[in-house]
């Protein structure tokens, strides 16, 4: 299901467009998500005011990031945690591996964390010889399939339930020979339970870091995160520094937006605040609690005009509504984060030279900004990457030449109208029964879809004719 390494964006897109099974899975998942989100938002009249307040909360934290980071560290340590700082993904992975080795860990359980995927933690644990068990149901599925996540909320969105049933029949000790969801969930629960009990270390991400208490907030639906963070003797949290909020009240304000935008529910099954290691008198919990705060380009985003992207609360609404993502899925983007938010973040993580195609693929229709619960101006940020790519000369010569020709025509309206008047009849020659299925210079489009036959006149010509008819 994944693209081969060293493939180009165009090659990955071409493979995705002909993958009917992937498109079925993505379409089913994002379609349900859009319907549920719309219903949840319609039932909350204050949604628009809440999202503007959320944007203000996140912007305030970003503007005072050092203050809140130090406050969080101070309160987390006071609550019994140990806080570690990592500038890069390599530093973050090295810290986590060292912590695991300090307790001679043989196996770790992991609750879903996109930050862990971003820094390459699964690969680091494997290289260190530490057995990693993904406990989120979707992450368990893609671990069995050796897939990367294709969505930040539903990592296995590209897999149909029929495919999942085959995976479980192959890898699980006991699985019913059917593709019914309850049976598959029961099989996963039975398979994972011994791993929960045997794990030496539990690793989780964080939805929010609460500065005034030092607590870590996780928002989940399956209960696997609680088993991951409570049963092992050591709990390690990996979190980006942008996850900070000033207080529990602010965290809950953002949770209301996160859940409605991600799953269309009012609340998740589990909203948990972890605050330090086990204390005297506690009946369970880890004896060691570590928090690894990761920069990995986030402070660089502040310097490069991408501060608004640090508002992101990882709800996935932008990709559910993205017309491009819904056609090509997550793997075509080639990075940790797919969709509109991924098209903004991936150039930060992997470099613009390698990822310039992502911003170019966007239609700039603006749906992502309209549904974002923290009002991130994603189209503006994507245009910024396009402009930077142009300034740095990263666009291919063919593109620069074509755009130069287009700009010349746009600056000379008479020539533009002559060119359009000549192009329309030529295009009509390739039409059959109202559609153009093949046409020179348009194979990238017509390979997967047909163009409607153009009218006999351009819009401007039709408009001018209409205005003449209206004149007395």
ABEGO torsion letter per residue (X at the ends): XBBBBGBBAAAAAAAAAABAAAAAAAAAAAAAAAAAAAAAAAABAAAAAAAAAAAAAAAAAAAAAAAAAAAAAAAAAAAGBBBBBBABAAAAAAAAAAAAAAAGBABBBBBBBAAAAAAGAAAAAAAAGBBBBBABAAAAAAAAAGBBBABAABAAAABBAAAAAAAAAAABABBBBBABAAAAAAAAAAAAAAAAAABABBBBBBABBBAAAGBBBBBBAAGAAAAAAAABABBBBBBBAAABBABAAAAAAAAAAAAAAAAGBABBABBBBBBEBBBBGBABEBABBBBBBBAGGAAAAAAAGAAAAAABAGAGAAAAABAAAAAAEAAAAGBABBEAAAAAAAAAAAEAAAAAAAAAABAGAGAAAAABAAGBBAAAAAAAAAAAAAAAGABBAAAAAAAAAAAAAAABAAAAAAAAAAAAAAAAAABBGGBBABBBGAAAAAAABBBBBBBABBAAAAAAAAAAAABX
